[in-house]
Amino acid sequence: MGDLTPTQASPGLHISKPSPDAPATGSAVCHCGASASATGDAQVQGLVQGWEANHGAAHRGGK
């Protein structure tokens, strides 16, 4: 499996939680140039909520 970390050339959201006891990690890169990363379950949940509200399909007008 290749590197799934989003980049400007391949934007998106990537979340990882290798085991139930490990903290989640996440990174996001939008085609608009915005990027963010988070470590810890609560912080990653916030990252996902921000991505859904402001980037991804929401950023493209739902298209």
C-alpha positions in Angstrom: 0.0 0.0 0.0 1.3 3.4 -0.9 1.5 6.5 1.2 -2.1 7.8 1.8 -1.1 11.1 3.3 -2.9 13.9 1.3 -0.8 16.4 -0.7 -1.6 19.4 -2.8 -1.4 17.2 -5.9 -3.7 14.6 -4.2 -5.9 16.5 -1.7 -8.1 14.7 0.8 -8.5 13.6 4.4 -6.5 10.7 6.0 -7.3 9.3 9.4 -5.3 6.5 11.1 -5.9 4.6 14.4 -3.7 1.6 14.4 -5.1 0.1 17.5 -7.9 0.8 20.1 -5.3 1.9 22.6 -3.3 4.2 20.2 -4.3 7.8 19.6 -5.8 8.7 16.3 -3.9 10.8 13.9 -5.2 12.7 10.9 -4.1 15.0 8.1 -6.0 17.0 5.5 -5.1 19.0 2.5 -7.6 20.9 0.4 -7.3 21.9 -3.3 -7.7 25.5 -2.1 -4.3 25.2 -0.3 -5.5 24.8 3.3 -3.9 22.0 5.3 -4.1 20.7 8.9 -3.1 17.8 11.0 -4.2 16.5 14.4 -3.2 13.9 17.0 -5.5 12.5 19.6 -9.1 11.2 19.2 -10.8 14.5 20.1 -8.5 16.6 18.0 -9.0 14.3 15.0 -12.7 14.4 15.5 -12.4 18.2 15.3 -10.3 17.9 12.1 -12.9 15.7 10.4 -15.7 18.1 11.4 -13.8 21.1 10.1 -13.1 19.3 6.8 -16.7 18.3 6.4 -17.9 21.9 7.2 -15.3 23.9 5.2 -13.5 21.7 2.6 -14.0 18.5 0.7 -17.5 18.3 -0.9 -18.7 21.2 1.2 -15.9 23.4 -0.1 -16.8 22.5 -3.7 -20.5 23.3 -3.2 -21.5 19.7 -2.6 -20.3 18.6 -6.0 
